[in-house]
């Protein structure tokens, strides 16, 4: 199943026994593989405390929650996540360009595979225009810019990309 990432922010992280462990505070991406590396979790409690939930510890990502085995899968060490954020940025709300430097909008959301965390599509918005760009057109991810192949800026791209997605061409 494919799930949109942005709506996960603020959603509960629960254990398999349905105990609420906290809420998703930040989605941490690995830019090399263009996938979710894990979630920064705001732990339940009066004071704000954070923990790291690595993607390998996630049992399922659902539209309204993230499920893990138990509280033992949460790590208080956020150094790895801090390094990923510093190196790759947040991906969400980052501007997108083509290889030749043409601005094509801002990434407002991404669709991810719920089992692997791989990004399958990027949702972009530019003023009143919204568009979807499949992963296969991704060139690179930097902290401030997501770069796509130049073909995404061609006028016919959107209709061809939608048609290819419908028939499952990658």
N, C-alpha and C positions, 0 to 999 in steps of 0.2 A: 504494500500500500504506500502511496505517496502522501506526505503530509506537509502543509505549509508551515514554515518555521516561525515566522513572526508571531502568530497567535499563541505560541507556546510560552512566550514571556509572561510571567505572572501566574502561570498554571502550576498546579500542585505536582510535586514529586512524591510518589507513594511507594510503599513496599508491597511485596506480593501479598502480605497479610492486610493490605489496605490501610496501613498506618501512614499518616501524612508526615513526611520527613522535612518538608520545606516547600519553597516555590522556586521556579526557574527565574533567576535574576538576570542571567546572560547566557547566550548561546555562543560557545567558543568553536571557531572553525579552524581547520587545518587547510591552509591554502595550497599546499603541494598536491594533495589528493582531492581538493574541493569537496570536503565533507565535514560533518560535525565531529569535532574531537571530544566534546563533552558539554556539560552544563555547569555553570556556576550557580550554586543553590543557596538561596537565602534560607537559613535554617529557622524552623519554627521557634519562636520565643520572643521575649520582650525586647532584648537587644539584638541589633543586626549582627549576625555572625554568618560567615560564608564557608562553603565547602565545595569541593570539586567532585563531580560525578563524571567519570570517564565514559566514553561511548561504549567501550567493551563491557562495562558494568550495567548497561541499560538493557532491560529485558524487552521493553516495547516503548515506542513513541506513539501516543495516540493523540487525537485532535484536542483533547482536553486535559491530558496529563502525561507524565513520564513515569514509567514503572521500573523499579530496580528491585533487587533481591531483598535487601534490608539496609538499615542504617550503617552497617559495617562497610558498605561499598562507597560511602562518602569519605573523602579525604580532606583533612584540614590544610593540606599543602597545596597552595594555589600557584606555586612558582611556575610550573609547566604551562598552566593556562595563561599566566601573565606574559610569558615568553611568546606563546602563540599569538596573543592579541597584539603584542608589540610588533611582531614580524609580519602578520597577515592582516591585522585590522579586524573590524567587526563584520565586514561584508554587507550587512544590512545598513541601509542609508548611505552607502558609498556611491560615488559617481562612477558611471560606466563610460568607456570610450572605445573606439575602434583602434586597430593597430596603427592606423594613420593619424590618430589623434582627434577624430571627430567625436564630440560629446553626443551621447545617445540617451542620457537620462540618469536616473538615480535608482539603485537597487532597493526596492521597497519590501521585497520578500523573496524567499527561495523555496522551492519545493524539494523535499528530501525523501529518500527511501527510508521507511521507518525501521528497516532491519539493519541497514549498513550505515546510514547517515549520509550517504553520498548525495550531493546536490544533483537534481535531475533537470531543473529549470530555474531560470532567473526571471523575476518579475520586475520590470522597469517602468518608471513613470517620468515623463518629461512634460511639464505644464499640464495640459489636458489629455495628453496621449499616454496610453498604457500599452505595454507590449510584453510578450513572453519570448525569452530566448533560451532554446535548449542548451544543455551543457556542452554538447559537441562543438559549439561555436566559441567556447571559452579559450582564451589564449593564456592569460595569467591573472593572478590576484596579487595586489599590493595593498598596503595599509590604507591608501587614499584613493585607489582606482582599480576597477575591474576592467580588464581589457578583453574585447571580443574581436573575432575576425572581421575584416572590412566588409565582408558580404552582408553583415547584419544591417548596414546603413543603406543598402540598395532598396529602392521603392518596392520591389516585388518580394523582398525577403519575408515579410510577415505572413503573407498568404501562402507562400511555399513552405515555410516552416510549420505552420499549422497543419497543412495537408500532409506533410511528412510525419508529423507526430501522430496524426489520426491513423495512419497505416502502419505505424511502428518502425519507420525507417530511422536508423541512427547514424 
